[in-house]
């Protein structure tokens, strides 16, 4: 056994040395220079320059296109939307692959989902499945009434228990996505699938942070025994992979059971499973493409809606202006609906500002280059990981003046100023891997995600006053600060949520349409 351990450690060191030597040879042969970046150290490269917390802030201090080297792996950091578009959009044929993450992808199992799937036939098959169900405006619009129903239920929960805002937001987001993917109607309290999905998405965010686990840098470490020093990640893998596979299997099994009883409602999974003569591989792909939809649409939506409430606490002038528009257009005899959206330009601008102000996936999910490239005179080696710093792009003061301020007016043009660029053009990612926000990959999916956020904001503004929390006579000042992880959330904050009037209470308590 000691011999096996020695061999494993030596193998890990050998792999590390080979990676470094390979990079050195490549640099010697390369036709052009890599993009500029912080000067690294021999052997370890820029590992000491890499941030352990809120990497988007560190990256934002570098140039439009920067390169760093971490133990032989080249990373290309993009802080410019223009550069990201030129590389990831216009050259998507070679910039659309995903890196192989040993821990999150290979060991935990996220390689089976669209987010970390290599670009190829299976990736295109997943996109085809999604296109069949959400591939046009008519297909998307059939899900909008569901969003209205679940948002009305959300308002009622907030009315009765305003201190449990985070729980209610997660419950609503999970209910909408699970109905769409599996036709599953969630329980009113402590739904097991919603709870499991929340856990899985938290673990996804931890498991996929670039460089967080040494096994991602030295793959041979995956073979060391679990009791060996430094192998603590294996306990995490055992737990996280078990939860992930349960999240894929449980709702899938429920749909199959309901279909066998003739009771299944129309959903993404039931529609695809109704196809004749499915192979085991096709059924496996349906199961994981459904999970991919959930992964793209639950935790990210939670972050967006939670950040909306934070913004309303910090910027009461915005809340009042949005409420005034709703009162003028809608009145107080009914709640806003999707059909009102075109008549609510300020609320629409507010939704855009939510996308810009709180970037859910600040540094996007890395792309992998499949062949050597020269861009703008810089050498981009095959195998490089390209990270688009979405946070920087949406907080660039040359594009969005006073970027830290939540200001929907920036998206409304007037005689003396043009509207600032729509943040949705970058906040959903770039190229063939549009996967940064809910319901991934397709234009219709982006619209559905945006629609979910709109109806939550509009209905909440219509009936609630949202303000700072007062505790023992002292105002609790919330801070706009986000968590670190692949998916970033505003850190917990307290706020006061009260109905605007007795009429608002009546609207909230009215039964929603089934």
C-alpha positions in Angstrom: 0.0 0.0 0.0 2.8 2.4 0.8 4.3 1.7 -2.6 1.0 2.5 -4.3 0.8 5.8 -2.4 4.4 6.7 -3.4 3.7 5.9 -7.0 0.5 8.1 -7.0 2.3 11.0 -5.5 5.2 10.6 -7.9 2.8 10.4 -10.8 1.1 13.6 -9.7 4.4 15.4 -9.6 5.4 14.0 -12.9 2.1 15.2 -14.5 2.7 18.7 -13.0 6.3 18.9 -14.4 5.1 17.7 -17.8 2.4 20.4 -17.9 4.9 23.0 -17.1 7.4 21.7 -19.6 4.7 21.5 -22.3 3.8 25.1 -21.6 7.4 26.2 -21.8 7.9 24.5 -25.2 4.7 26.0 -26.5 5.8 29.5 -25.5 9.1 28.9 -27.3 7.4 27.8 -30.5 4.5 30.2 -30.5 4.1 32.6 -33.5 3.1 35.6 -31.4 3.2 36.7 -27.8 0.5 35.8 -25.3 -1.7 38.7 -24.1 0.0 40.7 -21.3 -0.6 39.9 -17.7 0.9 39.8 -14.2 4.4 38.5 -14.2 4.5 35.0 -12.7 7.1 32.9 -10.9 9.1 30.0 -12.2 7.2 26.6 -12.2 4.1 27.9 -10.3 3.3 30.7 -12.8 0.6 33.2 -11.6 -0.9 31.0 -8.9 -0.2 33.6 -6.3 -1.9 36.3 -8.4 -5.2 34.3 -8.5 -7.8 35.6 -6.1 -9.5 33.3 -3.6 -12.5 35.5 -3.2 -14.6 37.6 -5.7 -12.2 36.9 -8.6 -14.2 39.3 -10.8 -12.9 42.3 -8.8 -9.3 41.2 -9.3 -9.7 40.4 -12.9 -11.4 43.8 -13.5 -8.1 45.6 -12.6 -6.4 43.9 -15.6 -6.6 44.8 -19.3 -9.3 44.1 -21.9 -7.5 40.8 -22.7 -5.1 39.3 -20.2 -3.3 36.0 -19.9 -2.1 34.2 -16.8 -0.5 30.8 -16.3 -1.4 28.6 -13.4 0.8 25.5 -13.1 1.0 25.2 -16.9 -2.6 26.0 -17.6 -3.1 29.2 -19.7 -6.1 31.4 -18.7 -7.3 34.2 -20.9 -9.3 36.8 -19.0 -11.6 39.1 -21.1 -12.8 42.3 -19.6 -14.2 43.8 -22.8 -17.6 42.9 -24.3 -16.2 43.9 -27.7 -13.2 41.5 -27.4 -15.5 38.7 -26.0 -17.9 39.1 -28.9 -15.0 39.0 -31.4 -13.6 35.8 -29.9 -16.5 33.9 -28.5 -19.2 34.9 -31.0 -17.4 35.4 -34.3 -15.0 32.5 -33.7 -17.4 30.3 -31.8 -16.4 27.2 -33.9 -13.1 27.0 -31.9 -14.1 28.8 -28.7 -17.2 26.8 -27.7 -15.7 23.8 -25.9 -15.8 23.4 -22.1 -12.8 22.6 -19.9 -12.6 19.2 -18.2 -13.2 19.9 -14.5 -12.0 16.9 -12.6 -13.9 17.5 -9.4 -17.2 19.2 -10.5 -17.4 17.7 -13.9 -15.8 14.2 -13.9 -16.1 13.2 -10.2 -19.3 14.9 -9.1 -21.0 14.3 -12.5 -21.8 17.7 -13.9 -20.2 16.5 -17.2 -23.6 14.9 -17.9 -25.3 18.2 -17.9 -25.2 20.8 -20.6 -23.2 23.4 -18.6 -19.9 21.4 -18.7 -20.6 19.1 -21.7 -18.0 19.2 -24.5 -19.2 20.8 -27.7 -20.2 18.1 -30.0 -23.0 15.7 -31.0 -24.4 15.2 -27.6 -24.4 19.0 -26.9 -26.3 19.6 -30.1 -28.8 16.8 -29.2 -29.5 18.5 -25.9 -30.1 21.8 -27.7 -32.4 20.0 -30.1 -34.5 18.6 -27.2 -34.8 22.0 -25.7 -35.7 23.6 -29.0 -38.5 21.1 -29.5 -40.1 22.3 -26.3 -39.1 26.0 -26.1 -38.0 26.7 -29.6 -40.4 29.5 -30.6 -42.4 32.4 -29.1 -45.7 30.4 -29.1 -44.1 27.6 -27.1 -42.6 30.1 -24.7 -45.8 32.0 -24.2 -47.8 29.0 -23.1 -45.7 28.9 -19.9 -46.3 32.6 -19.0 -49.6 31.9 -17.1 -47.7 29.5 -14.9 -45.3 32.3 -14.0 -48.3 34.5 -13.0 -49.9 31.8 -10.9 -46.7 31.0 -9.0 -45.9 34.7 -8.5 -49.4 35.3 -7.0 -48.7 32.4 -4.6 -45.3 34.0 -3.8 -47.0 37.3 -2.9 -49.3 35.5 -0.5 -46.4 33.8 1.3 -44.6 37.1 1.6 -47.7 38.8 3.0 -48.0 36.2 5.8 -44.3 35.6 6.5 -42.3 38.6 5.2 -39.2 37.7 7.2 -38.8 34.5 5.2 -38.2 36.3 1.8 -35.3 34.0 0.7 -37.3 30.9 1.4 -40.3 32.2 -0.6 -38.1 33.3 -3.6 -36.5 29.8 -3.8 -39.9 28.2 -3.5 -41.3 30.2 -6.4 -38.3 29.7 -8.7 -38.2 26.0 -8.0 -42.0 25.7 -8.6 -41.9 27.3 -12.0 -39.0 25.4 -13.3 -40.1 22.0 -12.0 -43.6 22.5 -13.5 -42.0 23.2 -16.9 -39.4 20.5 -16.8 -41.3 17.6 -15.1 -44.9 18.8 -14.6 -44.3 18.6 -10.9 -46.4 20.7 -8.6 -44.5 21.5 -5.4 -45.8 21.2 -1.9 -46.7 24.3 0.0 -44.0 23.9 2.7 -40.6 22.1 2.7 -41.0 20.5 -0.7 -38.4 17.7 -0.9 -37.5 18.3 -4.5 -37.1 22.0 -4.1 -35.0 21.5 -1.0 -32.8 18.9 -2.8 -32.4 21.2 -5.8 -31.3 24.1 -3.6 -28.7 21.9 -2.0 -27.5 20.6 -5.3 -27.1 24.1 -6.8 -25.2 25.3 -3.7 -22.8 22.4 -4.2 -22.5 23.1 -7.9 -21.4 26.6 -7.1 -18.7 25.4 -4.8 -17.6 22.4 -7.0 -17.0 24.5 -10.1 -15.0 27.5 -8.9 -11.9 27.5 -11.1 -8.8 26.5 -9.2 -10.6 25.8 -5.9 -9.5 22.2 -5.8 -6.0 21.0 -6.5 -7.4 17.9 -8.3 -8.6 20.2 -11.1 -4.9 21.3 -11.6 -3.3 17.9 -11.0 -5.8 15.3 -12.3 -3.8 12.4 -11.1 -4.8 13.3 -7.5 -8.2 11.8 -8.2 -6.6 8.4 -7.8 -5.1 8.9 -4.3 -7.0 6.9 -1.5 -9.6 8.8 0.5 -7.7 8.4 3.7 -4.5 10.0 2.3 -3.6 13.6 3.5 -5.1 16.1 1.1 -7.8 13.8 -0.1 -10.6 15.4 1.8 -12.2 16.4 -1.5 -13.2 12.8 -1.9 -15.8 13.0 0.9 -17.3 16.1 -0.8 -17.4 14.2 -4.1 -19.2 11.3 -2.5 -21.9 13.5 -1.0 -22.2 16.0 -3.9 -22.4 13.3 -6.6 -25.0 11.3 -4.7 -27.2 14.5 -4.4 -26.8 15.4 -8.0 -27.7 11.9 -9.3 -30.7 11.9 -7.0 -31.8 15.2 -8.4 -31.6 13.9 -11.9 -33.3 10.6 -11.1 -36.2 11.4 -8.7 -38.3 13.8 -10.9 -37.6 11.7 -14.0 -38.9 8.6 -12.2 -42.0 10.5 -11.1 -42.8 11.5 -14.7 -42.4 7.9 -15.9 -44.7 6.7 -13.1 -47.3 9.3 -13.9 -47.1 8.4 -17.6 -47.6 4.7 -16.9 -50.8 5.7 -15.0 -52.0 8.1 -17.7 -51.8 11.0 -15.3 -48.7 12.9 -16.5 -49.2 16.6 -17.3 -47.5 18.2 -20.3 -43.8 18.9 -19.5 -40.4 18.9 -21.1 -39.7 15.4 -19.8 -43.1 13.9 -20.6 -43.1 15.3 -24.1 -39.8 13.8 -25.0 -40.4 10.5 -23.1 -43.6 10.1 -25.2 -41.4 9.4 -28.3 -41.7 5.9 -29.5 -38.8 3.4 -29.2 -36.4 5.4 -27.1 -33.0 3.9 -26.6 -31.4 3.8 -23.1 -28.9 6.5 -24.3 -31.8 8.7 -25.5 -33.6 8.4 -22.2 -30.4 9.2 -20.3 -30.0 12.3 -22.3 -33.7 13.4 -21.7 -33.1 13.0 -18.0 -30.0 15.1 -18.0 -31.3 17.7 -20.4 -34.2 18.2 -18.0 -31.8 18.6 -15.1 -29.8 21.1 -17.3 -32.9 23.2 -17.7 -33.5 23.2 -13.9 -29.9 24.0 -13.2 -30.1 26.9 -15.6 -33.3 28.3 -14.2 -33.5 27.9 -10.4 -30.6 29.3 -8.4 -29.9 32.0 -11.0 -33.5 33.3 -10.8 -33.3 33.3 -7.1 -30.3 35.5 -7.2 -31.9 38.0 -9.6 -35.2 38.4 -7.6 -33.4 38.6 -4.3 -31.2 41.4 -5.7 -34.4 43.2 -6.9 -35.6 43.4 -3.3 -32.2 44.6 -2.1 -32.2 47.3 -4.8 -35.6 48.5 -3.7 -34.4 48.8 -0.1 -31.4 50.8 -1.1 -33.1 53.0 -3.7 -36.5 54.0 -2.5 -36.7 56.7 -5.2 -36.7 53.9 -7.9 -39.4 52.0 -6.0 -41.6 55.0 -5.8 -41.1 55.8 -9.5 -41.9 52.3 -10.6 -45.0 52.1 -8.3 -46.2 55.4 -9.8 -46.0 54.0 -13.3 -47.9 50.8 -12.3 -50.6 52.9 -10.5 -51.0 55.1 -13.6 -51.2 52.3 -16.1 -52.7 49.4 -14.1 -54.6 51.1 -11.3 -55.2 49.3 -8.1 -58.1 47.0 -9.1 -55.9 44.2 -10.5 -52.3 42.9 -10.6 -50.0 43.5 -13.5 -49.8 40.7 -16.1 -47.4 39.9 -18.9 -49.8 41.6 -21.4 -49.0 44.9 -19.6 -45.3 44.8 -20.2 -45.1 47.0 -23.2 -47.0 49.7 -21.3 -44.6 49.8 -18.4 -41.3 51.2 -19.9 -39.8 52.1 -16.5 -40.5 48.7 -14.9 -38.9 47.2 -18.0 -35.9 49.4 -17.6 -35.8 48.3 -13.9 -35.6 44.7 -14.9 -32.7 45.5 -17.2 -31.0 47.2 -14.4 -31.4 44.1 -12.2 -29.6 42.1 -14.8 -26.8 44.7 -15.0 -26.4 45.6 -11.3 -26.4 42.0 -10.0 -24.5 39.7 -12.4 -25.5 36.1 -11.4 -22.4 34.4 -13.0 -19.8 37.2 -12.7 -17.0 35.5 -14.4 -19.1 33.3 -16.6 -18.3 29.6 -17.1 -15.0 29.1 -18.9 -14.7 28.3 -22.5 -11.9 26.1 -23.9 -10.1 26.8 -27.1 -9.9 23.8 -29.4 -7.1 25.0 -31.7 -4.3 27.6 -31.7 -5.5 31.1 -32.6 -4.0 34.5 -33.1 -6.3 37.3 -32.0 -5.5 41.0 -32.3 -1.9 40.0 -32.6 -1.9 37.9 -29.5 -1.3 34.1 -29.4 -4.1 32.1 -27.9 -2.9 28.5 -27.4 -5.0 25.4 -27.9 -6.4 24.3 -24.6 -6.5 27.8 -23.0 -9.4 28.5 -20.8 -11.2 31.8 -21.7 -13.1 33.5 -18.9 -15.4 36.4 -19.8 -15.6 38.8 -16.8 -19.3 39.7 -17.2 -19.2 41.8 -14.0 -16.6 44.1 -15.5 -18.5 44.4 -18.7 -21.7 45.5 -16.9 -19.8 47.8 -14.5 -17.6 49.5 -17.0 -17.9 53.3 -16.2 -17.2 54.1 -19.8 -20.3 52.2 -20.8 -22.4 52.6 -17.7 -21.6 55.8 -15.9 -21.8 55.6 -12.1 -22.1 51.8 -12.4 -22.6 51.0 -8.7 -25.8 53.0 -8.6 -29.1 51.2 -9.4 -30.5 53.5 -12.0 -33.2 52.2 -14.5 -33.3 55.6 -16.2 -30.0 54.7 -17.9 -32.0 52.4 -20.3 -34.6 55.0 -21.2 -33.6 57.4 -24.1 -34.6 61.0 -24.3 -34.0 63.9 -26.6 -30.6 64.7 -25.1 -29.3 61.2 -24.3 -29.4 57.7 -25.8 -30.2 54.6 -23.8 -27.2 52.7 -22.5 -26.6 49.2 -24.0 -28.9 46.5 -23.0 -27.1 44.3 -20.4 -28.9 41.2 -21.6 -26.6 41.3 -24.6 -23.7 40.2 -22.3 -25.2 38.9 -19.1 -26.3 35.6 -20.7 -22.9 34.8 -22.0 -21.4 34.6 -25.5 -21.4 32.3 -28.5 -22.8 28.8 -28.6 -22.6 28.4 -24.9 -25.2 31.0 -23.8 -25.7 29.5 -20.4 -25.2 32.1 -17.7 -28.8 32.7 -16.7 -32.1 30.8 -16.4 -33.3 28.5 -19.2 -30.1 28.6 -21.2 -29.1 28.4 -24.8 -32.0 29.6 -26.8 -33.5 33.0 -27.5 -36.9 31.7 -26.3 -35.3 30.5 -23.1 -33.7 33.9 -22.5 -37.0 35.6 -23.0 -38.7 33.2 -20.6 -36.1 33.9 -18.0 -36.5 37.6 -18.4 -40.2 37.3 -18.3 -40.1 35.5 -15.0 -38.1 38.3 -13.4 -40.4 40.9 -14.9 -43.6 39.5 -13.5 -42.0 39.0 -10.1 -40.9 42.6 -10.0 -44.1 44.1 -11.4 -46.5 42.2 -9.1 -44.3 42.8 -6.0 -44.1 46.5 -6.7 -47.9 46.7 -7.2 -48.8 45.5 -3.8 -45.7 45.9 -1.4 -43.8 48.7 0.1 -40.2 47.6 0.5 -37.9 49.5 2.9 -35.1 49.3 5.4 -35.6 47.1 8.5 -35.9 48.8 11.8 -34.8 46.8 14.9 -35.2 48.2 18.4 -35.6 51.7 16.9 -32.4 51.4 14.9 -32.4 51.3 11.1 -30.5 48.3 9.8 -28.4 49.4 6.8 -28.2 46.6 4.2 -25.0 46.3 2.2 -24.8 45.3 -1.5 -22.2 42.5 -1.3 -22.2 39.2 -3.1 -21.1 35.7 -2.3 -18.2 34.0 -4.1 -19.0 31.1 -6.3 -19.9 30.2 -9.9 -23.4 31.4 -9.1 -23.2 34.6 -7.0 -26.0 35.8 -4.7 -26.5 39.0 -2.7 -25.4 38.3 0.9 -28.4 38.0 3.3 -30.0 41.3 4.4 -33.0 42.3 6.4 -35.8 44.4 5.0 -39.4 45.5 5.8 -42.1 44.3 3.4 -45.6 45.6 4.0 -48.8 45.7 1.9 -49.4 49.1 0.3 -53.0 49.2 1.3 -56.1 47.2 2.3 -56.9 46.9 -1.4 -53.4 45.4 -2.0 -54.1 42.8 0.6 -57.4 41.9 -1.2 -55.5 41.5 -4.5 -52.9 39.2 -2.8 -55.5 37.1 -1.1 -57.7 36.6 -4.2 -57.5 33.0 -5.4 -55.2 32.6 -8.4 -56.5 31.1 -11.6 -55.7 27.4 -11.7 
